[in-house]
């Protein structure tokens, strides 16, 4: 077992793949059923998303890609890839992932909760190299420290970025969240007592705010509810049947749309997960009908928007067959197509890694995806998928993808 992550320089490692490129196997699913009609913009820019929702149904395409064991010489990827070594607990940069100039920077040990800002320019983490004086640190793509702030005793843990300027801190045992701006050291406490029928404890584990902090998704009974903070009103609900964690919720960068996992069988034991989109005004739409294609028992998880809002990537599995792997699916909303690339991972969400399987991670330009594929209880690969060139490449093993970073 390799102790460190090695990028693109181990030509002797051969990754055995049983799936080889095949001709597309396309089947048209039943037309998408809308819960509400809505006019959604066709024009896609980084500030407008998503694309037009399918009106006449969509195609499900199986396009198996053989995973290449090393990076092609002429391969390019925007920005640098950040990975965490599961066994050394280190976070690394990979500089320009190509075999011609691959290199890495090791931060060192004693890092917790690494999160990359939405604009990909800053990495925040908790430095516990001095256990008696932990610090919140932020670095740029060159590993230059931009912010160092003492970590307060009552702050609990770092939960991620809300937007490019504010971090989400979850204090232990408190019914609130802390919104912290590290650039001006401003702190704001937000209580969770304003949401109707919100009875889950601890509450900070169940909410997902938009980047403006004016909208929030939370579990309301057997549904996910969109709540307007300013008007104190529930704007929309999507039935789920089971309680959904924030990992199954994804806001667009500007907060105009949110993707959630809902169920078409909320009152039964049959999982019938489908992908739903809700506008910030409360218009909800069911955008997939995978149950019609795959059958009952479908379970979806971790949807993530591409930066432009044109696509959503997520994991799918058969919850009725505990031995079937999860597989990566990508929805192209404008092309009305779902693609299965035959990239799979173990159905066990944790294994011996101590952390749940990460969500798919989009590149800054929205053409590539990073996913972790776990093939045993304690072994995994990091795969980079280029959806425009239709190639998949192993770039690391026994590592957790954190994301991409770009220059300031």
KOLMIDREN-308743 format. One record per residue (C-alpha): y, x, z. Coordinates in steps of 0.05 Angstrom, whole numbers. Layout:
PT      py      px      pz
PT       Y       X       Z
...
% end
This chain:
PT      py      px      pz
PT       0       0       0
PT      67      28     -20
PT     115      39      36
PT     180      39      -3
PT     206       2     -63
PT     204      42    -127
PT     244      19    -187
PT     222      28    -258
PT     196      99    -250
PT     123      85    -235
PT      95      84    -305
PT      25      93    -280
PT      23      26    -245
PT      -9     -27    -288
PT       2     -99    -270
PT     -57    -140    -292
PT     -38    -206    -323
PT     -84    -260    -344
PT     -29    -300    -378
PT      -6    -276    -446
PT      49    -304    -491
PT      25    -367    -524
PT      54    -418    -570
PT      96    -471    -537
PT      57    -531    -512
PT     107    -587    -512
PT      99    -658    -485
PT     152    -711    -480
PT     158    -744    -412
PT     178    -815    -398
PT     254    -826    -405
PT     293    -806    -343
PT     310    -864    -298
PT     381    -865    -272
PT     396    -893    -204
PT     469    -901    -226
PT     504    -894    -292
PT     555    -839    -297
PT     597    -802    -347
PT     585    -728    -338
PT     625    -676    -376
PT     593    -643    -437
PT     638    -582    -434
PT     609    -527    -392
PT     651    -473    -361
PT     644    -437    -294
PT     688    -491    -264
PT     656    -551    -298
PT     584    -571    -286
PT     532    -596    -298
PT     517    -612    -370
PT     504    -682    -396
PT     444    -712    -360
PT     387    -732    -407
PT     390    -804    -430
PT     328    -810    -473
PT     278    -768    -433
PT     264    -694    -437
PT     211    -646    -460
PT     165    -605    -415
PT     149    -539    -448
PT      96    -490    -425
PT     117    -420    -447
PT      73    -369    -412
PT     101    -299    -408
PT      60    -237    -394
PT      93    -199    -338
PT     110    -128    -361
PT      96     -73    -311
PT     159     -34    -325
PT     229     -43    -352
PT     238     -34    -427
PT     283      24    -446
PT     337     -19    -477
PT     337     -74    -425
PT     404     -93    -393
PT     423    -135    -334
PT     493    -150    -310
PT     510    -120    -242
PT     464     -88    -191
PT     403    -119    -159
PT     398    -120     -83
PT     329    -120     -50
PT     303    -117      20
PT     240     -77      35
PT     192    -119      77
PT     159     -59     108
PT     217     -12     120
PT     268     -68     133
PT     318     -34      87
PT     365     -64      37
PT     373     -27     -29
PT     417     -28     -90
PT     386     -19    -158
PT     438       8    -205
PT     436     -23    -275
PT     363     -42    -281
PT     340      -3    -342
PT     290      53    -346
PT     343      99    -375
PT     388     101    -314
PT     351      68    -256
PT     373      92    -188
PT     377      65    -118
PT     419      68     -55
PT     387      58      13
PT     432      30      67
PT     385      49     123
PT     350      11     178
PT     375     -40     228
PT     401     -94     181
PT     395    -169     191
PT     416    -230     151
PT     440    -198      86
PT     479    -248      43
PT     518    -238     -22
PT     583    -276     -33
PT     584    -330     -88
PT     628    -286    -131
PT     576    -229    -124
PT     628    -179    -100
PT     612    -173     -26
PT     549    -163      16
PT     554    -186      88
PT     501    -168     140
PT     491    -158     215
PT     485     -84     233
PT     441     -76     294
PT     431      -1     290
PT     466       0     357
PT     431     -57     394
PT     484     -57     448
PT     541     -64     399
PT     520    -104     337
PT     572    -111     283
PT     586    -156     224
PT     595    -111     163
PT     614    -123      91
PT     606     -74      34
PT     621     -75     -41
PT     575     -54     -98
PT     589      19     -84
PT     565      12     -12
PT     636      22      13
PT     650     -14      79
PT     705     -66      71
PT     700    -102     138
PT     672     -83     206
PT     678    -134     262
PT     643    -135     330
PT     590    -190     334
PT     605    -237     392
PT     551    -255     442
PT     556    -330     430
PT     555    -326     354
PT     479    -333     346
PT     460    -313     276
PT     493    -305     207
PT     472    -364     163
PT     507    -347      97
PT     570    -355      56
PT     605    -423      48
PT     652    -396      -5
PT     680    -329     -25
PT     723    -324      37
PT     685    -359      93
PT     619    -346     128
PT     574    -395     164
PT     553    -373     234
PT     503    -414     274
PT     511    -408     350
PT     448    -416     390
PT     438    -482     427
PT     504    -513     406
PT     517    -577     366
PT     566    -543     320
PT     575    -490     266
PT     625    -434     264
PT     665    -422     200
PT     691    -351     201
PT     739    -317     152
PT     724    -243     160
PT     784    -221     118
PT     835    -251     166
PT     789    -259     226
PT     800    -334     231
PT     749    -378     266
PT     739    -453     260
PT     688    -495     298
PT     658    -556     265
PT     620    -607     307
PT     562    -649     281
PT     577    -713     319
PT     612    -750     262
PT     551    -764     219
PT     519    -834     224
PT     445    -837     242
PT     438    -762     249
PT     386    -752     303
PT     354    -685     285
PT     356    -627     335
PT     381    -573     328
PT     431    -604     280
PT     456    -538     251
PT     388    -530     216
PT     396    -594     175
PT     465    -595     143
PT     493    -564      80
PT     568    -564      68
PT     601    -557       0
PT     648    -497     -12
PT     710    -539       6
PT     680    -564      72
PT     701    -634      52
PT     631    -658      33
PT     565    -648      69
PT     492    -667      57
PT     452    -686     119
PT     387    -724     134
PT     400    -797     149
PT     335    -833     167
PT     288    -824     108
PT     343    -803      60
PT     392    -747      45
PT     463    -772      52
PT     527    -747      21
PT     583    -753      73
PT     658    -751      60
PT     689    -712     118
PT     760    -737     106
PT     743    -811     102
PT     683    -808     149
PT     641    -847     100
PT     572    -840      71
PT     582    -839      -5
PT     510    -837     -29
PT     437    -833      -6
PT     375    -806     -40
PT     307    -827     -11
PT     264    -768      10
PT     207    -796      52
PT     203    -730      89
PT     259    -690     123
PT     290    -639      77
PT     318    -572     100
PT     382    -543      71
PT     340    -498      27
PT     324    -559     -16
PT     399    -572     -27
PT     443    -534     -76
PT     517    -543     -90
PT     551    -519    -153
PT     601    -462    -143
PT     661    -509    -143
PT     627    -564    -103
PT     632    -618    -157
PT     557    -631    -158
PT     498    -623    -111
PT     425    -620    -129
PT     374    -647     -80
PT     299    -661     -77
PT     284    -735     -70
PT     221    -777     -73
PT     201    -836    -117
PT     147    -854     -66
PT     187    -850       0
PT     144    -902      35
PT      76    -873      20
PT      37    -809      34
PT      37    -791     -40
PT      89    -737     -53
PT     130    -757    -113
PT     186    -707    -113
PT     239    -709    -166
PT     305    -673    -177
PT     368    -713    -164
PT     441    -696    -176
PT     499    -727    -137
PT     572    -721    -157
PT     622    -708    -101
PT     646    -779    -112
PT     578    -807     -94
PT     546    -821    -161
PT     471    -804    -158
PT     424    -791    -216
PT     350    -777    -221
PT     345    -721    -273
PT     270    -708    -277
PT     207    -750    -282
PT     155    -696    -268
PT     108    -744    -233
PT      96    -779    -299
PT      75    -712    -329
PT      38    -677    -272
PT      14    -738    -233
PT      22    -758    -160
PT      26    -705    -106
PT      82    -664    -137
PT     123    -625     -87
PT     188    -590    -106
PT     229    -539     -67
PT     290    -493     -70
PT     331    -518    -129
PT     386    -470    -150
PT     443    -479    -200
PT     458    -428    -253
PT     531    -403    -248
PT     554    -447    -306
PT     517    -509    -282
PT     476    -513    -346
PT     409    -502    -312
PT     370    -511    -248
PT     311    -468    -226
PT     262    -489    -172
PT     190    -484    -148
PT     137    -538    -161
PT      68    -546    -131
PT      12    -598    -123
PT      15    -618     -49
PT     -53    -652     -55
PT     -86    -586     -74
PT     -71    -534     -21
PT    -102    -478     -63
PT     -58    -488    -124
PT      -1    -438    -132
PT      72    -456    -134
PT     102    -446    -203
PT     172    -434    -228
PT     206    -488    -269
PT     274    -485    -303
PT     312    -548    -324
PT     361    -541    -381
PT     405    -603    -372
PT     441    -599    -439
PT     378    -585    -480
PT     339    -639    -441
PT     282    -592    -428
PT     239    -567    -369
PT     204    -501    -381
PT     143    -475    -344
PT     140    -399    -353
PT      72    -392    -318
PT     103    -350    -263
PT      69    -370    -198
PT      66    -352    -125
PT      20    -367     -67
PT      26    -437     -38
PT      31    -406      32
PT     105    -407      46
PT     105    -351      98
PT      41    -310      97
PT      50    -247     138
PT     120    -234     112
PT     155    -268     171
PT     203    -302     123
PT     197    -363      78
PT     190    -354       3
PT     261    -344     -24
PT     293    -391     -74
PT     302    -368    -147
PT     365    -326    -155
PT     408    -329    -218
PT     443    -269    -249
PT     520    -271    -253
PT     517    -291    -327
PT     462    -343    -317
PT     413    -311    -367
PT     365    -281    -317
PT     327    -301    -254
PT     299    -261    -196
PT     237    -290    -161
PT     188    -264    -111
PT     115    -277    -128
PT      67    -271     -69
PT      -5    -260     -89
PT     -35    -249     -19
PT     -16    -256      54
PT      21    -190      55
PT      32    -168     -17
PT      85    -190     -67
PT     121    -171    -130
PT     194    -182    -150
PT     198    -209    -221
PT     259    -210    -266
PT     257    -265    -318
PT     304    -264    -377
PT     306    -336    -404
PT     344    -317    -467
PT     297    -261    -489
PT     235    -295    -459
PT     210    -234    -423
PT     187    -225    -350
PT     186    -157    -316
PT     160    -131    -250
PT     216     -91    -218
PT     191     -80    -146
PT     135     -96     -98
PT     132    -118     -25
PT     207    -133     -27
PT     251    -194     -19
PT     304    -206     -73
PT     373    -216     -43
PT     412    -223    -108
PT     461    -190    -156
PT     527    -155    -142
PT     583    -139    -190
PT     644     -93    -187
PT     706    -120    -152
% end
